[in-house]
Amino acid sequence: MPNNIIIAGGGIGGLSAALALKRKGFTVHVLEKSDALGEVGAGIQLSPNAMHVLMQLGLSDAILSLGFLPQYATMRHYQDGSEYLRMPLGQEARQKYAAPYVHVHRADLHRVLYQAALERGVKISLNAQVEHYQHVAGSTGTEVLIRLHDGGQLRCDVLVGADGIRSSVKKCMLPQSALEFTGHVAWRGTLKSKDVPASLVKPEANLWIGPGAHLVSYYVRGGEEINVIAVQEREQWNDERWSVPGDISELRQAFSSWHPDVTQLLNKLDSCFLWGLFASQPLVSWVDGQVALLGDACHPMLPFVAQGAAMAIEDGFSLANALENAEDIHNGLLSYQLARSARVTKVQQMAANNADLYHMKGVSAKAKLTMLKATSRLFPRLASLPMAFIYHYNNTQ
């Protein structure tokens, strides 16, 4: 069984994997290229499938104390506010899936993961970026030799690339893989709830859909803050950075014809960041010998099912299980990919399909929305059926 594992990337996926691996008795060292660990000021949705893992890692109490439990997920028309979908969450989701659905600030979740990792003996190094790796002979078998950006070198039994969509580990493993701009950009920002009329944002996962754009709002930090994500179609992204300060006036103008609840909310938002949304073609393999990829490094997905972080959290737990039960490292990593690839591919495809639905593109999307509205009204219990395969999943059993 491997003992010494290095994880490239100290984000949500990397730290979740570190905790899952540490729980199995592995020695874990996280390398983070930034000079400080932290997350951007935006919210994240932790559906029951992700919460199963976080509960098993002993983090649910801390997360629930910092989060917000939405009562419904609601999809509304961008101008008249009519409902296409009203999916129960809250207590009904907890009973149905045996875990809660939680809205949390990304920075709060990251802090919980980071503190738990330190308390449980995970070593974390900052300003440590993996530049290259190779397999070499070691005293007890094959090892992975890692060269860092500053010229330093490290050795390990397993290297996990959890370093995001622009993964340097993936670049070394699959130098021909390329990122593609998806034709979408996302504005993200938060504001204080006290600065907004109480009735403006309902205690739900609020999704407004319209031609070529959609907007999501929900509470975080126990209801003290409101998270806003607005996605719009755009032909190109010219900035080399993946995230830039957003122009709040441009955001307001883009949604100026939308429902008054949307325009009033955006008028209260003082600042935001703008992301270009990128993706890559499905990878043939996530594994190279004793090196494996995780999360956005191997399966980036559009935010149209709110599952990017959840899939990375699931990955980490499955990886730890696969390595614990492996006869050898390579086969253990292949087992991890086999356990995960079909599921994440299905979720990726669902997210891509939802892009057309959320942005009302074409006759097909309009027909689906008409059917969705009728089904939700006549058979409300069927509203959550399309998401059931995601939420029911529990890889901790």
VOGU-3710 file (C-alpha; in Angstrom, 3 decimals, decimal comma):
1> mpnniiiagg> 0,000/0,000/0,000  1,373/3,468/-0,851  2,130/5,709/2,075  3,535/9,019/0,907  1,015/10,992/-1,176  1,472/14,497/-2,563  -1,544/16,516/-3,699  -0,980/19,425/-6,064  -3,630/22,026/-5,238  -4,986/23,271/-1,922
11> gigglsaala> -8,513/24,096/-3,064  -11,754/22,400/-2,070  -11,023/19,251/-4,080  -7,421/18,938/-2,952  -8,168/19,430/0,744  -11,166/17,077/0,629  -8,944/14,416/-0,905  -6,247/15,091/1,693  -8,717/14,533/4,533  -10,115/11,366/2,971
21> lkrkgftvhv> -6,619/9,957/2,411  -5,422/10,934/5,882  -8,459/9,173/7,333  -7,213/5,968/5,684  -3,776/6,301/7,275  -1,781/7,775/4,397  0,865/10,442/4,838  -0,368/13,458/2,889  1,443/16,601/1,737  -0,540/19,347/-0,054
31> leksdalgev> 1,328/21,731/-2,366  -0,400/25,051/-3,037  1,057/27,436/-5,599  -0,409/30,566/-3,955  1,231/32,326/-1,043  -1,943/31,996/1,034  -4,798/29,534/1,131  -8,190/31,011/0,442  -11,221/31,109/-1,824  -12,940/33,874/-3,714
41> gagiqlspna> -15,965/35,663/-2,310  -18,717/33,522/-3,757  -21,161/30,865/-2,653  -21,300/27,170/-3,321  -24,117/24,632/-3,267  -23,421/21,435/-1,343  -26,016/18,900/-2,426  -26,625/15,708/-0,386  -24,121/13,656/-2,407  -21,333/16,041/-1,374
51> mhvlmqlgls> -22,608/16,306/2,181  -22,399/12,511/2,603  -18,626/12,791/2,163  -18,284/15,848/4,380  -20,381/14,149/7,064  -18,142/11,076/6,922  -15,109/13,364/7,288  -16,628/14,797/10,456  -17,214/18,282/9,070  -20,992/18,563/8,839
61> dailslgflp> -21,531/20,407/12,129  -18,978/23,069/11,230  -20,429/23,486/7,734  -24,035/23,644/8,929  -23,112/26,293/11,495  -21,791/28,487/8,666  -24,285/27,615/5,947  -27,900/28,137/5,004  -30,553/25,495/4,322  -32,733/26,484/1,336
71> qyatmrhyqd> -36,318/25,318/1,370  -36,752/24,961/-2,398  -34,938/25,208/-5,698  -37,066/27,391/-7,965  -36,738/28,183/-11,680  -38,479/31,360/-12,840  -39,093/33,231/-16,097  -36,736/36,174/-16,479  -39,467/38,786/-16,965  -42,823/37,707/-15,553
81> gseylrmplg> -41,456/35,581/-12,699  -43,704/32,610/-13,438  -42,371/29,302/-12,122  -41,177/26,497/-14,364  -39,986/24,363/-11,469  -40,311/24,243/-7,696  -38,220/21,428/-6,220  -38,447/20,766/-2,463  -35,191/20,914/-0,506  -35,001/21,625/3,241
91> qearqkyaap> -36,294/18,851/5,481  -37,772/16,920/2,574  -34,376/16,634/0,897  -32,739/15,575/4,154  -35,312/12,804/4,624  -35,187/11,676/1,009  -31,419/11,631/0,576  -30,288/11,151/4,211  -28,230/14,338/4,051  -29,000/18,073/3,875
101> yvhvhradlh> -28,730/20,485/0,966  -26,561/23,400/2,108  -25,610/26,795/0,703  -22,253/27,945/2,033  -19,709/30,646/1,271  -16,739/29,120/-0,545  -14,297/30,797/1,828  -16,117/29,333/4,842  -16,040/25,812/3,402  -12,404/26,187/2,474
111> rvlyqaaler> -11,518/27,379/5,974  -13,268/24,363/7,541  -11,357/21,987/5,253  -8,046/23,751/5,844  -8,335/23,799/9,629  -9,372/20,149/9,718  -6,428/19,196/7,502  -3,953/20,946/9,793  -5,510/19,480/12,935  -5,339/15,963/11,508
121> gvkislnaqv> -1,706/16,142/10,473  -1,816/16,991/6,785  1,292/18,892/5,770  0,538/21,986/3,671  3,185/23,965/1,785  2,502/27,338/0,171  4,332/28,884/-2,800  4,836/25,331/-4,042  3,818/24,780/-7,648  4,397/21,504/-9,479
131> ehyqhvagst> 6,138/22,169/-12,779  6,956/18,650/-13,917  6,990/15,043/-12,739  8,562/11,773/-13,809  8,586/8,190/-12,591  11,931/7,063/-11,161  13,351/4,063/-9,345  13,256/4,354/-5,557  14,587/2,268/-2,708  11,348/0,271/-2,414
141> gtevlirlhd> 10,057/0,506/-5,972  8,885/3,116/-8,443  8,449/6,647/-7,112  7,277/9,956/-8,553  9,933/12,665/-8,729  8,386/16,139/-8,677  10,167/19,268/-9,837  8,770/22,489/-8,394  8,586/25,872/-10,038  11,358/27,206/-7,761
151> ggqlrcdvlv> 13,716/24,363/-8,687  13,081/22,244/-5,612  12,397/18,510/-5,844  10,202/16,099/-3,914  9,537/12,375/-4,094  6,323/10,491/-3,349  4,520/7,225/-3,960  1,491/8,939/-5,490  0,965/12,356/-7,022  -2,598/13,694/-7,240
161> gadgirssvk> -3,244/16,604/-9,593  -6,040/18,592/-7,917  -4,700/21,870/-9,272  -7,741/23,032/-11,186  -8,765/23,475/-14,777  -5,331/24,845/-15,726  -3,598/21,939/-14,030  0,168/21,785/-14,429  0,035/18,074/-13,557  -2,393/17,470/-16,431
171> kcmlpqsale> -0,185/19,516/-18,746  2,715/17,218/-17,934  0,591/14,066/-18,211  -1,314/15,085/-21,355  0,626/17,855/-23,112  -1,753/17,840/-26,087  -4,878/18,507/-24,022  -6,302/21,983/-24,493  -8,895/24,221/-22,904  -11,746/25,671/-24,896
181> ftghvawrgt> -13,757/28,777/-24,121  -17,369/27,637/-23,728  -18,980/30,857/-24,902  -20,116/31,733/-21,386  -18,922/34,192/-18,772  -19,997/34,330/-15,134  -20,259/37,289/-12,796  -20,010/36,411/-9,108  -20,498/38,589/-6,066  -21,994/38,771/-2,579
191> lkskdvpasl> -23,821/41,443/-0,602  -25,134/41,886/2,926  -28,706/40,720/3,444  -29,449/43,724/5,675  -28,907/45,984/2,677  -31,676/44,267/0,690  -35,467/44,336/1,287  -36,401/41,167/3,185  -38,827/39,918/0,528  -36,522/40,464/-2,440
201> vkpeanlwig> -34,605/37,162/-2,222  -36,600/34,142/-1,130  -34,971/31,503/1,151  -34,438/29,251/-1,852  -32,007/28,425/-4,601  -33,434/31,084/-6,916  -32,813/30,492/-10,623  -33,972/33,051/-13,193  -33,687/31,930/-16,819  -33,818/34,028/-19,966
211> pgahlvsyyv> -32,577/34,350/-23,551  -28,815/33,817/-23,566  -28,406/34,254/-19,794  -29,441/33,136/-16,338  -29,013/34,360/-12,776  -28,861/32,502/-9,459  -29,198/33,988/-5,975  -29,250/32,392/-2,538  -28,339/33,039/1,085  -25,052/32,037/2,732
221> rggeeinvia> -23,509/32,565/6,167  -26,699/31,732/8,014  -28,628/34,210/5,918  -26,345/37,166/6,620  -25,152/37,408/2,997  -26,624/36,814/-0,455  -24,631/35,124/-3,193  -25,250/36,166/-6,806  -24,074/34,335/-9,926  -25,035/35,647/-13,360
231> vqereqwnde> -24,058/33,778/-16,527  -24,232/35,287/-19,996  -23,255/34,056/-23,431  -20,304/35,788/-25,044  -18,379/35,115/-28,232  -14,858/35,298/-26,853  -12,647/35,725/-23,816  -9,439/37,598/-24,550  -7,906/37,932/-21,085  -5,209/35,404/-20,150
241> rwsvpgdise> -6,486/35,404/-16,596  -9,404/33,142/-15,717  -10,929/35,754/-13,409  -10,915/39,563/-13,579  -12,668/42,370/-11,679  -16,112/42,750/-13,188  -17,767/45,953/-14,393  -20,892/46,222/-12,244  -22,519/48,655/-14,677  -22,010/46,155/-17,510
251> lrqafsswhp> -23,636/43,455/-15,390  -26,629/45,646/-14,576  -27,043/46,602/-18,216  -26,969/42,961/-19,323  -29,953/42,200/-17,085  -31,708/45,568/-17,267  -34,834/44,147/-18,968  -35,283/41,371/-16,407  -37,772/41,050/-13,543  -37,695/43,880/-10,950
261> dvtqllnkld> -36,477/41,404/-8,301  -33,373/40,816/-10,435  -32,685/44,435/-11,326  -33,204/45,619/-7,738  -30,815/42,960/-6,464  -28,114/43,897/-8,966  -28,554/47,582/-8,100  -27,632/46,684/-4,511  -24,496/44,814/-5,581  -21,431/47,060/-5,319
271> scflwglfas> -18,759/44,873/-6,932  -18,242/41,563/-8,668  -15,713/39,358/-10,389  -15,991/38,052/-13,935  -14,936/34,558/-14,998  -14,472/33,135/-18,443  -15,896/29,600/-18,376  -13,624/27,020/-20,003  -13,866/23,288/-20,615  -11,854/20,511/-22,204
281> qplvswvdgq> -12,682/17,451/-24,248  -13,233/14,309/-22,116  -9,885/12,780/-21,225  -9,053/9,265/-22,355  -7,195/8,711/-19,092  -6,787/10,508/-15,784  -3,959/8,192/-14,739  -0,281/7,922/-15,641  1,463/5,253/-13,609  1,384/6,560/-10,045
291> vallgdachp> -0,115/9,936/-10,951  -3,830/10,728/-11,104  -6,016/13,764/-11,731  -8,979/14,936/-9,662  -11,803/17,465/-9,939  -11,559/20,256/-12,485  -8,153/18,984/-13,595  -9,847/16,035/-15,313  -13,561/16,850/-15,619  -14,339/20,585/-15,588
301> mlpfvaqgaa> -18,025/21,307/-15,989  -20,289/24,240/-16,589  -22,170/25,547/-13,526  -25,592/24,462/-14,813  -26,170/21,717/-12,242  -24,090/23,237/-9,388  -21,948/20,091/-9,159  -18,363/21,116/-9,911  -17,180/21,141/-6,300  -19,415/18,218/-5,338
311> maiedgfsla> -17,815/16,006/-7,993  -14,333/16,907/-6,730  -15,376/16,140/-3,137  -16,716/12,756/-4,267  -13,495/12,123/-6,212  -11,337/12,487/-3,120  -13,289/9,929/-1,124  -13,334/7,419/-3,992  -9,597/7,893/-4,508  -8,866/7,132/-0,862
321> nalenaedih> -11,020/3,985/-0,979  -9,374/2,790/-4,195  -5,833/3,229/-2,881  -6,637/1,587/0,453  -7,902/-1,542/-1,277  -5,355/-1,667/-4,115  -2,862/-4,460/-4,628  -0,599/-1,967/-6,386  -0,711/1,778/-6,892  -1,311/1,907/-10,636
331> ngllsyqlar> -4,227/-0,512/-10,530  -5,626/1,358/-7,549  -5,607/4,605/-9,505  -7,175/2,901/-12,513  -9,877/1,572/-10,197  -10,492/5,125/-8,981  -10,943/6,383/-12,540  -13,237/3,479/-13,380  -15,386/4,224/-10,345  -15,726/7,885/-11,255
341> sarvtkvqqm> -15,568/8,378/-15,008  -19,087/7,316/-16,045  -20,724/9,375/-13,307  -18,814/12,607/-13,880  -19,246/12,297/-17,655  -23,005/11,995/-17,191  -23,084/15,042/-14,908  -20,887/16,998/-17,334  -23,283/16,227/-20,165  -26,288/17,198/-18,079
351> aannadlyhm> -24,648/20,541/-17,297  -23,929/21,139/-20,977  -27,516/20,272/-21,933  -28,899/22,586/-19,274  -27,062/25,495/-20,873  -29,568/25,511/-23,732  -32,487/25,043/-21,342  -31,469/27,833/-18,963  -30,809/30,176/-21,875  -34,002/29,332/-23,775
361> kgvsakaklt> -32,143/28,337/-26,921  -34,216/26,921/-29,729  -37,603/25,291/-30,119  -36,502/22,233/-28,167  -35,647/24,235/-25,040  -38,962/26,092/-25,164  -40,854/22,810/-25,510  -38,987/21,343/-22,559  -39,769/24,402/-20,438  -43,461/24,156/-21,292
371> mlkatsrlfp> -43,451/20,499/-20,311  -41,458/21,239/-17,150  -43,965/23,879/-16,053  -46,926/21,564/-16,620  -45,256/18,627/-14,858  -44,209/20,735/-11,891  -47,745/22,057/-11,495  -49,611/18,775/-11,985  -47,108/16,339/-10,471  -44,913/18,360/-8,056
381> rlaslpmafi> -43,211/15,264/-6,627  -41,699/14,566/-10,051  -39,866/17,910/-10,030  -36,759/16,460/-8,404  -36,633/13,301/-10,532  -33,992/14,520/-13,065  -31,592/15,333/-10,204  -32,227/12,173/-8,182  -29,315/10,192/-9,642  -26,980/12,978/-8,501
391> yhynntq> -28,395/13,561/-5,039  -28,999/9,909/-4,104  -25,376/8,976/-4,749  -23,418/8,055/-1,631  -19,892/6,726/-2,110  -19,213/6,524/1,635  -21,271/3,358/2,103
//
